[in-house]
Structures are given as structure tokens and as C-alpha cells.
Amino acid sequence: MTLEYQLKKAFLEQESEKYIDYLCEPRTRKEVYTAIEKIALLQLEIQNCEDIIYTANIPKFDDPLY
């Protein structure tokens, strides 16, 4: 299961970089706001993937509920 989320995280990071590169060229205000919004959403998804990967890999002795 974690491999799936690692691949998804890598894909989302690539997409985020594309939007950052997109913003390096002159854009309209609306295009900039749209790109920033998309980057923020991608970052939230990346954080979610990181949380899932971390949770799946917690050793039993580090799990406070174990």
C-alpha cells in the first residue's frame, strides 16, 4: 500500500514543479491565482500521502496506542 502512495507523492511533486515553472513566465493575475491554488491543493495531497506513508511504517514500539 505504501508503494502506491509513494508513487502518487512523486507524481504530485512533479505536477507541483510544473506549476512552479509555469509561474516563472509572465502570467495574468487570474492565471497566477489559479496556479497558486493548484499548488496549494497539490501540497495538501502530498502531505496526506506523507502521513499515510509514515503511519504505515511506524514500528510497533513507536506506536503510542500499541
Buried (B, 14 or more C-beta within 10 A) or exposed (E): EBEEBBEBBEBBBEBBEBBEEBBEEEEEEEEEEBBEEBBEEBEEBBEBBEEBBEEEEEEEEEEEEE
